[in-house]
Amino acid sequence: MGIKAQEQIDGCFAKAALDEPLFVLRATDKMAPDLVRKWASDFQKRHNRRGTQGRELAKAILKYEDAMETAAKMEAWHTRKLPD
């Protein structure tokens, strides 16, 4: 979760194989913030069920918080529309 430039260097775009399918949500998509929040909620529930602890729990909490912050930034984005 981040901005295009960052993702190309050390994010999902950089980590993905050249032929790996990806699904991208953009801030211009009015549906994106709710989808990101749903993903974050499911992510949190999965870690709670697994009993994630220690360093892995700390990483999961940061990822959850990052997703929620991203959703808020998407919601505040100046140009938003329903997807094409």
Backbone as numpy.savetxt, mean C-alpha at the origin, in Angstrom:
# Nx Ny Nz CAx CAy CAz Cx Cy Cz
4.44 0.96 -1.03 3.59 2.12 -1.03 4.49 3.34 -1.03
4.28 4.16 -1.97 5.12 5.33 -2.06 4.88 6.07 -3.35
5.86 6.82 -3.74 5.74 7.58 -4.98 6.49 6.84 -6.10
6.15 7.16 -7.34 6.69 6.47 -8.51 8.22 6.43 -8.49
8.85 7.55 -8.29 10.32 7.61 -8.33 10.94 6.68 -7.29
10.40 6.66 -6.09 10.92 5.81 -5.01 10.71 4.33 -5.33
9.54 4.00 -5.82 9.22 2.60 -6.11 10.11 2.02 -7.21
10.55 2.85 -8.14 11.41 2.37 -9.21 12.82 2.06 -8.72
13.22 2.68 -7.61 14.57 2.49 -7.07 14.61 1.34 -6.07
13.71 1.36 -5.08 13.79 0.35 -4.02 12.43 -0.20 -3.60
11.42 0.02 -4.40 10.09 -0.45 -4.06 9.66 -1.65 -4.88
8.36 -1.80 -5.01 7.83 -2.98 -5.70 8.23 -3.04 -7.16
8.36 -1.93 -7.84 8.77 -1.96 -9.25 10.20 -2.48 -9.39
11.06 -2.08 -8.48 12.45 -2.53 -8.53 12.57 -4.01 -8.15
11.72 -4.48 -7.25 11.80 -5.86 -6.77 11.13 -6.85 -7.73
10.18 -6.40 -8.52 9.41 -7.29 -9.38 10.25 -7.80 -10.56
9.98 -9.04 -10.93 10.62 -9.59 -12.13 10.09 -8.83 -13.35
10.87 -8.82 -14.42 10.48 -8.07 -15.61 9.15 -8.52 -16.18
8.81 -9.80 -16.03 7.55 -10.31 -16.57 6.49 -10.56 -15.49
6.73 -10.06 -14.28 5.79 -10.26 -13.17 4.59 -9.34 -13.29
3.37 -9.89 -13.19 2.18 -9.03 -13.20 2.11 -8.15 -11.96
1.70 -6.91 -12.13 1.55 -5.95 -11.03 0.17 -5.31 -11.12
-0.31 -4.82 -10.00 -1.55 -4.07 -9.96 -1.26 -2.77 -9.25
-1.49 -1.65 -9.91 -1.13 -0.34 -9.37 -2.38 0.47 -9.08
-2.42 1.08 -7.91 -3.49 2.01 -7.56 -2.89 3.41 -7.55
-3.58 4.34 -8.17 -3.10 5.72 -8.23 -4.01 6.62 -7.39
-3.45 7.72 -6.92 -4.21 8.67 -6.11 -5.35 9.30 -6.89
-5.26 9.33 -8.21 -6.35 9.91 -9.00 -7.60 9.04 -8.96
-7.48 7.78 -8.59 -8.60 6.84 -8.54 -9.36 7.03 -7.23
-10.61 7.46 -7.32 -11.41 7.72 -6.12 -11.61 6.46 -5.26
-11.50 5.30 -5.87 -11.68 4.05 -5.13 -10.42 3.61 -4.38
-9.28 4.15 -4.74 -8.00 3.69 -4.20 -7.87 3.78 -2.68
-8.22 4.90 -2.03 -8.03 4.96 -0.58 -8.78 3.86 0.18
-10.00 3.59 -0.22 -10.76 2.53 0.45 -10.13 1.16 0.22
-9.62 0.93 -0.98 -8.97 -0.35 -1.28 -7.69 -0.51 -0.47
-6.93 0.56 -0.33 -5.70 0.51 0.47 -6.03 0.26 1.94
-7.05 0.93 2.45 -7.45 0.70 3.85 -7.92 -0.74 4.07
-8.64 -1.30 3.11 -9.09 -2.69 3.20 -7.88 -3.62 3.22
-6.92 -3.36 2.34 -5.71 -4.17 2.32 -5.00 -4.09 3.67
-4.86 -2.88 4.22 -4.17 -2.69 5.50 -4.89 -3.44 6.62
-6.20 -3.38 6.63 -6.99 -4.08 7.64 -6.78 -5.59 7.53
-6.85 -6.13 6.33 -6.63 -7.56 6.12 -5.21 -7.96 6.51
-4.24 -7.13 6.17 -2.84 -7.36 6.52 -2.68 -7.44 8.04
-3.28 -6.50 8.75 -3.21 -6.46 10.21 -3.87 -7.70 10.82
-5.04 -8.07 10.32 -5.74 -9.26 10.84 -4.92 -10.52 10.63
-4.28 -10.64 9.47 -3.45 -11.82 9.19 -2.31 -11.92 10.18
-1.66 -10.82 10.49 -0.55 -10.85 11.44 -1.05 -11.11 12.86
-2.22 -10.60 13.19 -2.79 -10.89 14.51 -3.09 -12.38 14.66
-3.67 -12.99 13.62 -3.99 -14.42 13.66 -2.73 -15.27 13.76
-1.68 -14.86 13.06 -0.43 -15.62 13.06 0.36 -15.43 14.34
0.00 -14.43 15.13 0.74 -14.16 16.36 2.11 -13.58 16.10
2.23 -12.76 15.07 3.50 -12.13 14.73 4.05 -11.38 15.93
5.35 -11.55 16.19 5.98 -10.91 17.35 7.33 -10.31 16.99
7.87 -9.57 17.91 9.23 -9.05 17.79 9.44 -8.14 16.60
10.58 -8.34 15.94 10.97 -7.50 14.82 9.97 -7.58 13.67
9.43 -8.78 13.42 8.44 -8.95 12.36 7.17 -8.17 12.66
6.77 -8.13 13.93 5.59 -7.35 14.32 5.85 -5.86 14.11
7.04 -5.40 14.49 7.39 -3.99 14.30 7.33 -3.62 12.82
7.88 -4.50 11.95 7.83 -4.24 10.51 6.39 -4.23 10.00
5.56 -5.14 10.51 4.17 -5.21 10.09 3.41 -3.95 10.51
3.68 -3.48 11.72 3.02 -2.26 12.20 3.41 -1.08 11.32
4.68 -0.95 10.99 5.13 0.15 10.13 4.48 0.06 8.74
4.36 -1.15 8.20 3.75 -1.32 6.89 2.27 -0.94 6.94
1.58 -1.34 8.01 0.17 -0.97 8.19 0.02 0.55 8.27
0.85 1.17 9.11 0.78 2.63 9.26 1.10 3.35 7.95
2.06 2.83 7.19 2.40 3.41 5.89 1.21 3.32 4.94
0.54 2.19 4.94 -0.63 2.02 4.08 -1.73 3.02 4.46
-1.97 3.18 5.74 -3.02 4.10 6.18 -2.66 5.55 5.84
-1.39 5.89 5.98 -0.92 7.24 5.60 -1.05 7.45 4.10
-0.72 6.44 3.33 -0.85 6.51 1.87 -2.30 6.72 1.48
-3.21 6.00 2.13 -4.64 6.15 1.85 -5.10 7.58 2.12
-4.64 8.16 3.22 -5.01 9.54 3.55 -4.46 10.52 2.51
-3.22 10.30 2.08 -2.63 11.17 1.06 -3.38 11.03 -0.27
-3.78 9.80 -0.60 -4.54 9.58 -1.83 -5.87 10.34 -1.77
-6.51 10.27 -0.61 -7.81 10.92 -0.45 -7.69 12.44 -0.59
-6.54 12.98 -0.21 -6.31 14.42 -0.29 -5.77 14.87 -1.64
-5.49 13.92 -2.52 -4.90 14.25 -3.82 -5.83 15.19 -4.58
-5.27 16.17 -5.26 -6.04 17.26 -5.87 -6.88 16.86 -7.08
-6.45 15.87 -7.85 -7.26 15.45 -9.01 -7.67 14.00 -8.81
-8.96 13.82 -8.58 -9.49 12.47 -8.36 -10.69 12.26 -9.25
-10.85 11.02 -9.71 -11.98 10.68 -10.57 -12.28 9.20 -10.41
-13.41 8.77 -10.90 -13.68 7.35 -10.94 -12.80 6.73 -12.01
-12.37 5.48 -11.81 -11.48 4.88 -12.81 -12.12 4.77 -14.17
-11.28 4.84 -15.20 -11.75 4.71 -16.58 -12.30 3.32 -16.84
